[in-house]
């Protein structure tokens, strides 16, 4: 039987770091009041990385991809599938994945984007797993990349303090050993208004609101309930008890959401990977960035069972259970 194994990870964050104090000073100049204490207590975020103007998702994605390829010990020419999860693509088309493919100097394999906002990486990972198991691809790059700073309203304190820019990538390989054990993807389009960027370009003009808007309380409630149930469902699908999961790598949105889900699942806090304090919510990039950080610092080891979860606008959510 054919399985899908994660054989490498990589992450990239833009060099510019903006601390909560830096951001508070910037917002004060605009007449908006906030503080490091206010942001940290409500979110767990202490800083974020912001790309310079003109830096694109494909550029961040390419950097993360190269690091993941190096970690996997393979060449770009071995890759026959690239999926990029992003809500901030370089262009309407071609896809960001095609641009990454070009930057890596390869061609021929499939390349396309997935748009599921903060669930994007989980959606892309599940899609790549299915294509590998179907024999369509043998080695894949799955990347989450975002420059959310380009769609933030910097006069909206409720959203602009939450997000950052970055990219994370994994290399997948067809394997005779179990890797990805189970996955579940869900969506509820009736909840599309609680987290959205509703603007678009039409006839050469921006139509609608081009900035990210969020109903924080509604997102919190929906995320906790949806991800708790999803974790239980995917563990049952894999015939694994929740207590057997070694690590939880959740979407890095808000530490309160993460801790609430952890308590509902009975997951010890020392088994939950949290990196949002260092890079804030990087949307589709957050899960692979956290996975990479926990592998590189030695927490997640070969053979560990890891639960990865995403939740985002759409409203979308999902879980992937994998053995490293």
CORQUIBEL-V407427 format. One record per residue. N is the residue number from 1. RES is the residue in three letters. PHI is phi in whole degrees, 0 to 359 (* if undefined). PSI is psi as a letter, one per 40 degrees, with the letter a starting at -180 (NA if undefined). Layout:
# CORQUIBEL-V407427
((N & RES & PHI & PSI) (N & RES & PHI & PSI))
This chain:
# CORQUIBEL-V407427
((1 & UNK & * & i) (2 & UNK & 266 & h) (3 & UNK & 236 & i) (4 & UNK & 241 & h) (5 & UNK & 240 & h) (6 & UNK & 278 & h) (7 & UNK & 246 & e) (8 & UNK & 193 & i) (9 & UNK & 222 & i) (10 & UNK & 201 & i) (11 & UNK & 221 & i) (12 & UNK & 214 & h) (13 & UNK & 239 & h) (14 & UNK & 303 & i) (15 & UNK & 293 & d) (16 & UNK & 283 & h) (17 & UNK & 255 & h) (18 & UNK & 242 & h) (19 & UNK & 284 & i) (20 & UNK & 300 & d) (21 & UNK & 295 & d) (22 & UNK & 300 & d) (23 & UNK & 293 & d) (24 & UNK & 299 & d) (25 & UNK & 295 & d) (26 & UNK & 296 & d) (27 & UNK & 290 & d) (28 & UNK & 298 & d) (29 & UNK & 295 & d) (30 & UNK & 262 & e) (31 & UNK & 85 & e) (32 & UNK & 254 & h) (33 & UNK & 261 & h) (34 & UNK & 203 & i) (35 & UNK & 202 & i) (36 & UNK & 302 & d) (37 & UNK & 297 & d) (38 & UNK & 298 & d) (39 & UNK & 290 & d) (40 & UNK & 296 & d) (41 & UNK & 295 & d) (42 & UNK & 271 & d) (43 & UNK & 230 & d) (44 & UNK & 88 & e) (45 & UNK & 278 & h) (46 & UNK & 244 & d) (47 & UNK & 200 & i) (48 & UNK & 215 & i) (49 & UNK & 259 & h) (50 & UNK & 239 & h) (51 & UNK & 287 & i) (52 & UNK & 291 & i) (53 & UNK & 303 & h) (54 & UNK & 99 & e) (55 & UNK & 283 & h) (56 & UNK & 249 & i) (57 & UNK & 299 & d) (58 & UNK & 295 & d) (59 & UNK & 292 & d) (60 & UNK & 295 & d) (61 & UNK & 298 & d) (62 & UNK & 295 & d) (63 & UNK & 298 & d) (64 & UNK & 296 & d) (65 & UNK & 298 & d) (66 & UNK & 298 & d) (67 & UNK & 292 & d) (68 & UNK & 292 & d) (69 & UNK & 298 & d) (70 & UNK & 297 & d) (71 & UNK & 296 & d) (72 & UNK & 282 & e) (73 & UNK & 74 & f) (74 & UNK & 234 & i) (75 & UNK & 266 & i) (76 & UNK & 302 & d) (77 & UNK & 295 & e) (78 & UNK & 282 & e) (79 & UNK & 279 & h) (80 & UNK & 238 & e) (81 & UNK & 204 & h) (82 & UNK & 231 & h) (83 & UNK & 237 & h) (84 & UNK & 248 & h) (85 & UNK & 266 & h) (86 & UNK & 202 & i) (87 & UNK & 252 & e) (88 & UNK & 232 & g) (89 & UNK & 293 & i) (90 & UNK & 298 & d) (91 & UNK & 222 & i) (92 & UNK & 299 & d) (93 & UNK & 201 & i) (94 & UNK & 291 & i) (95 & UNK & 295 & i) (96 & UNK & 299 & d) (97 & UNK & 298 & d) (98 & UNK & 294 & d) (99 & UNK & 293 & d) (100 & UNK & 296 & d) (101 & UNK & 304 & d) (102 & UNK & 297 & d) (103 & UNK & 296 & d) (104 & UNK & 278 & e) (105 & UNK & 76 & f) (106 & UNK & 233 & i) (107 & UNK & 201 & i) (108 & UNK & 104 & d) (109 & UNK & 283 & i) (110 & UNK & 293 & i) (111 & UNK & 211 & h) (112 & UNK & 202 & i) (113 & UNK & 259 & i) (114 & UNK & 236 & h) (115 & UNK & 241 & g) (116 & UNK & 222 & f) (117 & UNK & 54 & b) (118 & UNK & 288 & e) (119 & UNK & 270 & e) (120 & UNK & 304 & d) (121 & UNK & 294 & d) (122 & UNK & 297 & d) (123 & UNK & 298 & d) (124 & UNK & 293 & d) (125 & UNK & 296 & d) (126 & UNK & 295 & d) (127 & UNK & 295 & d) (128 & UNK & 297 & d) (129 & UNK & 301 & d) (130 & UNK & 295 & d) (131 & UNK & 291 & d) (132 & UNK & 292 & d) (133 & UNK & 295 & d) (134 & UNK & 276 & e) (135 & UNK & 83 & e) (136 & UNK & 284 & d) (137 & UNK & 221 & i) (138 & UNK & 244 & d) (139 & UNK & 220 & h) (140 & UNK & 229 & i) (141 & UNK & 256 & h) (142 & UNK & 242 & h) (143 & UNK & 231 & h) (144 & UNK & 248 & h) (145 & UNK & 216 & h) (146 & UNK & 214 & i) (147 & UNK & 238 & g) (148 & UNK & 295 & e) (149 & UNK & 300 & d) (150 & UNK & 280 & e) (151 & UNK & 240 & e) (152 & UNK & 268 & i) (153 & UNK & 270 & h) (154 & UNK & 285 & e) (155 & UNK & 256 & e) (156 & UNK & 249 & g) (157 & UNK & 300 & d) (158 & UNK & 291 & e) (159 & UNK & 240 & d) (160 & UNK & 293 & d) (161 & UNK & 279 & e) (162 & UNK & 269 & d) (163 & UNK & 243 & i) (164 & UNK & 215 & i) (165 & UNK & 249 & i) (166 & UNK & 167 & i) (167 & UNK & 211 & i) (168 & UNK & 224 & i) (169 & UNK & 219 & i) (170 & UNK & 229 & i) (171 & UNK & 254 & h) (172 & UNK & 250 & i) (173 & UNK & 223 & i) (174 & UNK & 299 & h) (175 & UNK & 212 & i) (176 & UNK & 273 & e) (177 & UNK & 254 & i) (178 & UNK & 301 & h) (179 & UNK & 234 & c) (180 & UNK & 284 & h) (181 & UNK & 269 & d) (182 & UNK & 194 & i) (183 & UNK & 211 & i) (184 & UNK & 214 & h) (185 & UNK & 239 & h) (186 & UNK & 220 & i) (187 & UNK & 205 & i) (188 & UNK & 219 & g) (189 & UNK & 295 & e) (190 & UNK & 291 & e) (191 & UNK & 260 & f) (192 & UNK & 297 & d) (193 & UNK & 276 & e) (194 & UNK & 280 & e) (195 & UNK & 206 & h) (196 & UNK & 201 & i) (197 & UNK & 233 & g) (198 & UNK & 271 & e) (199 & UNK & 282 & i) (200 & UNK & 205 & i) (201 & UNK & 260 & h) (202 & UNK & 219 & h) (203 & UNK & 54 & f) (204 & UNK & 81 & e) (205 & UNK & 232 & i) (206 & UNK & 282 & h) (207 & UNK & 248 & h) (208 & UNK & 86 & a) (209 & UNK & 274 & h) (210 & UNK & 274 & e) (211 & UNK & 255 & i) (212 & UNK & 291 & h) (213 & UNK & 233 & i) (214 & UNK & 212 & h) (215 & UNK & 264 & g) (216 & UNK & 302 & d) (217 & UNK & 294 & d) (218 & UNK & 294 & d) (219 & UNK & 297 & d) (220 & UNK & 303 & d) (221 & UNK & 298 & d) (222 & UNK & 295 & d) (223 & UNK & 298 & d) (224 & UNK & 299 & d) (225 & UNK & 293 & d) (226 & UNK & 293 & d) (227 & UNK & 286 & d) (228 & UNK & 298 & d) (229 & UNK & 295 & d) (230 & UNK & 297 & d) (231 & UNK & 298 & d) (232 & UNK & 296 & d) (233 & UNK & 293 & d) (234 & UNK & 288 & d) (235 & UNK & 294 & d) (236 & UNK & 297 & d) (237 & UNK & 298 & d) (238 & UNK & 275 & e) (239 & UNK & 58 & f) (240 & UNK & 235 & h) (241 & UNK & 285 & i) (242 & UNK & 304 & d) (243 & UNK & 291 & e) (244 & UNK & 274 & e) (245 & UNK & 284 & h) (246 & UNK & 280 & d) (247 & UNK & 217 & i) (248 & UNK & 250 & h) (249 & UNK & 243 & g) (250 & UNK & 272 & i) (251 & UNK & 301 & h) (252 & UNK & 269 & g) (253 & UNK & 252 & d) (254 & UNK & 205 & h) (255 & UNK & 295 & d) (256 & UNK & 292 & d) (257 & UNK & 298 & d) (258 & UNK & 300 & d) (259 & UNK & 293 & d) (260 & UNK & 296 & d) (261 & UNK & 297 & d) (262 & UNK & 303 & d) (263 & UNK & 294 & d) (264 & UNK & 294 & d) (265 & UNK & 269 & e) (266 & UNK & 71 & f) (267 & UNK & 270 & h) (268 & UNK & 301 & i) (269 & UNK & 299 & d) (270 & UNK & 282 & e) (271 & UNK & 249 & e) (272 & UNK & 250 & h) (273 & UNK & 276 & h) (274 & UNK & 235 & h) (275 & UNK & 233 & e) (276 & UNK & 297 & d) (277 & UNK & 297 & d) (278 & UNK & 266 & d) (279 & UNK & 221 & e) (280 & UNK & 60 & a) (281 & UNK & 276 & h) (282 & UNK & 257 & f) (283 & UNK & 53 & b) (284 & UNK & 297 & e) (285 & UNK & 274 & e) (286 & UNK & 292 & d) (287 & UNK & 293 & d) (288 & UNK & 294 & d) (289 & UNK & 295 & d) (290 & UNK & 292 & d) (291 & UNK & 299 & d) (292 & UNK & 297 & d) (293 & UNK & 299 & d) (294 & UNK & 287 & d) (295 & UNK & 286 & d) (296 & UNK & 290 & d) (297 & UNK & 269 & e) (298 & UNK & 91 & e) (299 & UNK & 291 & d) (300 & UNK & 272 & h) (301 & UNK & 241 & i) (302 & UNK & 303 & h) (303 & UNK & 94 & e) (304 & UNK & 290 & i) (305 & UNK & 263 & h) (306 & UNK & 237 & h) (307 & UNK & 259 & h) (308 & UNK & 250 & h) (309 & UNK & 224 & i) (310 & UNK & 225 & i) (311 & UNK & 209 & h) (312 & UNK & 195 & a) (313 & UNK & 305 & i) (314 & UNK & 144 & d) (315 & UNK & 272 & h) (316 & UNK & 236 & i) (317 & UNK & 199 & i) (318 & UNK & 180 & i) (319 & UNK & 219 & i) (320 & UNK & 229 & h) (321 & UNK & 251 & h) (322 & UNK & 225 & i) (323 & UNK & 259 & h) (324 & UNK & 282 & NA))
